[in-house]
Amino acid sequence: MNERLAAVILRIDAIATDILVPLRRKIINEAALLQLYEALDETYALMEHERQIDRELAAILFLLYSQLVTQSNYVYDKSLFVPHIGKLQGYIRKIFGGTLQNV
């Protein structure tokens, strides 16, 4: 893994904390999610032609996605959660190989 990608993954890990802590109180940190999407765009650009995915990155994205879905189940109004669940799902598909989704 190159140094730029390692730095982006560290940044995503730090952003994840900024998302997960408020999420446990059913609060969406919009600013942190926007930073995450920017970092994921950069991640995709760096990994677009890679055949292997970093395990740490996969774990972070799975945790974020699963916590968004889980916490949305505890609120009556899911309208703040649904757009981010869909957007994160799209990034995960894009980074992990969207072509595999058509099988």
C-alpha positions, 0 to 999 in steps of 0.5 A: 500500500502506498503512503498516500493511501495509508494516510487517507485510511488514517484520516478515515479512521479519525473521521469515523470516530467523529461520526460514531460518537454522536451516532450513538446518541442518534445524532448525525454529524453532517460535517464529518460525513461530508469529510468522509465522502471527500476522503472516500472519493480520494480513496477510490481514485487511489484504489481504482485499479487495485485488486486487493482492498485494505482490511482496515479500510473494509472494517471501518466502512463496515462499522460505519455502515452497520452503525448507521443502519442499526441506529436508524432502527431506534428513531421514528424519523429515519429521514436524516439517516436514509440518505447517508445509508444509501450514499455510504452503500454506494461508496462501498460498492464503488470502492469494493468493485461495482462490477461484482454487484451485477453477478 
